[in-house]
Amino acid sequence: MPTEYKDYGYWTVPYFQQKASTIGPNTHALIDGVIRKYAYPVQAFRSCFGILRYAERYSPETLECCCNDAVLAHKCNYSYICITVSAYYKEPMQNPVLQKRRKDVETAISGTYKGDDSKYSLRNLVKRQEKESVDEE
């Protein structure tokens, strides 16, 4: 078997159940549900692999929460997890350099060319208009 396919030899029902158990009981229940949906367990292995990869992409806690809701809703399939897992993800604190860059980008988007935004509040604009009308008289 080619080296890029070496992991396929390990893919068995107990393999995926063990991997899911390391994440949590809800993930294990979801993987069992996915495997039961197919006539042949081998047909579920790609879906199981894809579901378990979300623990690496987001976090095991995120996947566990998503799997909990999927099991409660009886939606034991890859599609449901794929669509909803990002909603459970809470972005971890980033390092200060990335936060500064994000703030710089937000500042650039908000339009720093105006200078001070308070000058353009409705109250200040009305005051300026009243002042100009008084000066004209």
C-alpha positions in Angstrom: 0.0 0.0 0.0 1.4 3.5 -0.8 2.7 5.5 2.1 0.0 8.2 1.7 -2.7 5.5 2.3 -1.0 3.8 5.3 -3.6 5.2 7.8 -6.5 3.5 5.9 -5.3 0.2 7.2 -5.9 1.3 10.8 -9.4 2.5 10.1 -11.8 0.2 12.0 -14.9 0.8 14.1 -12.9 0.5 17.3 -10.2 2.9 16.0 -12.8 5.7 15.5 -14.6 4.9 18.7 -11.3 5.1 20.7 -10.4 8.4 19.0 -13.8 9.8 19.7 -13.6 8.7 23.4 -10.5 10.7 23.8 -12.5 13.8 22.9 -15.6 13.1 25.0 -18.7 10.9 25.5 -20.9 13.0 23.1 -18.3 12.7 20.3 -18.3 8.9 20.9 -22.1 8.8 20.7 -22.1 10.8 17.5 -19.5 8.6 15.9 -21.5 5.5 16.9 -24.6 7.2 15.3 -22.8 7.9 12.1 -21.5 4.3 11.8 -25.0 2.9 12.5 -26.5 5.0 9.6 -24.6 3.0 7.0 -25.2 -0.6 5.9 -21.5 -1.2 5.9 -19.3 0.5 8.6 -16.6 1.1 6.1 -18.8 3.6 4.3 -18.9 5.8 7.4 -15.1 6.0 7.9 -14.5 9.1 5.8 -17.3 11.0 7.6 -15.9 9.9 11.0 -12.4 11.0 10.0 -13.8 14.4 8.9 -15.7 14.9 12.1 -12.7 14.0 14.3 -10.5 16.5 12.3 -12.6 19.3 13.6 -11.1 18.7 17.0 -7.7 19.6 15.5 -9.0 22.6 13.5 -11.0 24.2 16.4 -10.6 22.4 19.7 -11.7 19.2 21.3 -14.0 21.2 23.6 -15.7 22.9 20.7 -16.3 19.6 18.9 -17.6 18.0 22.1 -20.2 20.8 22.5 -21.3 20.6 18.9 -21.6 16.8 19.1 -23.7 17.1 22.3 -26.2 19.3 20.5 -26.1 17.0 17.4 -26.8 13.9 19.4 -29.7 15.7 21.3 -31.2 16.8 17.9 -30.7 13.3 16.4 -28.5 14.9 13.6 -25.7 12.4 13.7 -24.0 13.2 10.4 -21.0 15.0 9.0 -23.0 17.7 7.3 -24.6 18.9 10.6 -21.2 19.1 12.3 -19.6 20.8 9.4 -22.2 23.5 9.3 -22.5 24.2 13.0 -19.1 23.5 14.6 -17.8 27.0 13.8 -20.7 28.6 15.8 -19.3 26.8 19.0 -15.8 28.1 18.5 -14.6 30.9 20.7 -11.4 32.4 19.4 -8.6 32.2 22.0 -6.7 35.3 23.1 -4.2 36.3 20.5 -0.8 37.7 21.0 -0.5 41.5 21.2 1.1 42.0 17.8 -1.8 40.4 16.0 -4.3 42.4 18.1 -2.4 45.6 17.1 -2.6 44.7 13.5 -6.3 44.0 13.8 -6.8 47.4 15.4 -4.8 49.0 12.6 -7.0 47.4 10.0 -10.2 48.3 11.8 -8.9 51.9 12.0 -8.1 52.0 8.3 -11.6 50.6 7.5 -13.4 53.1 9.8 -11.9 56.0 7.8 -9.2 57.8 9.7 -9.0 60.4 7.0 -11.8 62.2 8.9 -9.6 62.8 11.9 -11.8 63.1 15.0 -15.1 61.4 14.6 -16.8 63.6 17.3 -16.6 66.6 14.9 -19.1 64.8 12.7 -21.7 64.0 15.4 -25.2 65.2 14.7 -25.1 67.6 17.6 -21.9 69.2 16.5 -23.1 69.6 12.9 -26.3 71.3 14.1 -24.3 73.7 16.3 -22.0 74.5 13.4 -24.9 75.1 11.0 -26.5 77.4 13.6 -23.3 79.3 14.1 -22.9 79.7 10.3 -26.4 81.0 9.9 -25.9 83.5 12.7 -22.6 84.7 11.1 -24.4 85.3 7.8 -27.0 87.6 9.3 
